[in-house]
Amino acid sequence: MTAVEADRWTPVTLGTRTGDAPGASGDPPWFHLVPGRRPLAWLVGGSQLFEMTPSDFDRLAAGDEAVVAALSDAAVTGPAWPDSPPEPPTAVSLALAQSCNLSCSYCYADAGQFGGPARRMPVDVARRAVDVLVDGAGGRRVTLGFIGGEVLLHREALHDVVAYAGDRADAAGVPIGFSITTNGTLVTPADVALFRIHNFAVTVSLDGDHRANDAHRRARDGRGSFERAVAGVAELLADPGRAKVAARATVTRHDIKVHERVEALAAVGFAEVGVSPLRTGPDRQARFAPTDWAPFLAEMVRAADAEVDRVGAGHRPRFTNLSTGLREIHRGSARPLPCGSTLSYVAVGADGDYWTCHRTVDNPAYRLGDLDEGLSATARQAFLDRRRVDGQEPCRSCWARYLCGGGCHAEVDEVGREGCDYIRGWLEHCISVYAECQATRPEVLRSMGAS
Amino acid sequence: MSEQAGPFVPLNLSARLQRSAAGNPAGARLASGVANCFPGLEFDHRNLDRRFFPGLVVEFADPVVAQPSMGGVVTAVDLDDPVLADAAATHPHLHDDLTALSADMAADNRAWWIGRIVQGGVVIDPQTIHGLGLDSLGTWRIVRSLEPGAVQLVLNRFGDDGVAAGEVVLDGPRRDYLAAGDTIDAGYAPGELTQSLCSPWQHDFRDCGCYYWASNHPDIAIEAVQPDEEPGVPPPPGTGWVNWLRARPPRDNVPELGYYETASAIRTSPWCCAIGSRPTPTDRAPSRRPRPTPRPTSWWPSSAMAWRLSSTPSPSSTSTPGPRYARPRKWPPSPTAIWLRASP
């Protein structure tokens, strides 16, 4: 493993149950040491975090059998892999509009059209998808998402389907939530009212300030989208009602700054901001290259440290990459998959086909059936079995496998796993921040929901 | 030899879930207890002091065994007491003296009582103090006042005529009670400290007479959901607070006893330890000597307990029927009284 050299984080992956080096015996590592002022051990199977004395840390690093045995007393096995077919999904996204008014250079959906002609989902198709979702809920809470393209290009369908789904869920006694991802440029007061009334989780794609955003997020005529997007969401940001509004920024290799993006979007009025590095998409020049990950980690760490200081000073958390990481570490989340794709979540394309997620719409390799024939249990199971972290390398040999889950399916299939060291480094930083804040700044964890 | 590992401090929730702490929770320790005296919250203090002198077991709590009129009675000699071994360096004759006492008790059932207590030049004789003598709780009060360090204990035995018939002098340390880390030392057997507490599951709490309750023994519970319960009828199913064992109609599935019935039943019920025959925990060491069952004595000190008798027998008369006790006095009258120092 190549360690990311970033300030005080020097990843050290050690140990298997037999005390051999990782890979030598075939056993995956079951603990991971995080050096620092507070020596830590992360127990992989149950995502358990322990602090120890520097002496024990050194002895663990040296493979001292007594210390390894003592630590193993607390270890548990990894998350179980279900041996029964997956239940019906509880989340579905509808590609109401496989088209977009923007033409962002890096869009994985290729200007929202997923490589094909621009299409809109007929309302009856959307309603049938809602019927299947609600009928399969079995009393569980369901989520209906809208991701395009730009969904608001098919506004009538959106409003119709939301009303229909609300009534349908109420009649069935099924709790339902709604989410939407939009570029913000087409939001109308009627849309704002819809988001407020139905408790929407609204994700607005914006990359930062005017310059950072318009470098890639432009209309088809070449104009930047920042001003229109900000104007579009201004009313919603000023009074979100019961909606929860967040910004999601894509970071390209041309500008890997993170803190500045968070600051700029917070200045616009977003209470929550998350960032994601660009790994795939048509603009190869903007994608992250192998040499970009280490400096990007440093940028993430810089943004996280600034966030800790902010929250410690009494401000509300806003950098969701950090708060989400801390909450997952606090809970000890351990999962064999990176997301709910195919297991609890599927996407429905404009033509009524099921896909593993919103990113794989119209890619035959990810088709799971359609509304007529239903979701294919065989296809779902086969897809999941191939992607569980315990069944594939390099995930199986990675200490962070149950925190990471193996990475985005669509991205990994397209470009591999070049960013693993970054992911490990970021998780290590979050672990260190969690331990340090628990000891010295518990108010930070409380504010982020991680205590 | 490898140095011991740990502790590993669990930080996140999943780590805390897996942690198995050794020993009792912190709230069960003396240092964190809200200990009171009669009969105590987390434990009965009188049971702590029954081993105040290493190697001896002295009964203060049981009103029949200890006989309230007589002061503290030695119920056993415990030669396996670990503190006894520790005391050998400072009191080399103690073990031999206790061995002889143990042999004597095995051969002669007449009880040994606490006589003089000497510490730091202060001599207290619980049997003659104030000209009346002290009962078991009064004697316990004196024992409570002992400080750590050397103490001389004089045990007395009496003949049937009430005249002293023997004396044993023991020199040893007062027990420290706590081992390292604020834990009760290993001389106490499991259950020994709580054996005289009122306990809901033993049904004896109605006769407690002390009006407070062990903090970890609630007598209020949430009622069970009845199979035929109608939802929506207030209170909602399973949320109503009920006094334990005091079910009310229409769910009167447990008969509610009156005070007199309860007080009577508690003496005979199989689910309540019969007073006077409560077993001493003996699971610590196989060689532990069973506690002798004290034999009611016909000796009766004339002045000590006359005020406790419900009739007024002739103290010196051997024809007096067995003593009839009034209800034992609650002692001490207030929790603070127990901390009063004995004065010469």
Interface residues (C-beta under 8 A of the other chain):
Chain A: L40 A41 L43 G46 S47 Q48 L49 F50 E51 M52 S55 D56 R59 D64 E65 A66 V67 A69 A70 L71 A74 V76 I329 H330 R331 G332 A334 Y434 A435 Q438
Chain B: S2 E3 Q4 A5 G6 P7 F8 V9 P10 L11 N12 L13 S14 A15 L17 Q18 R19
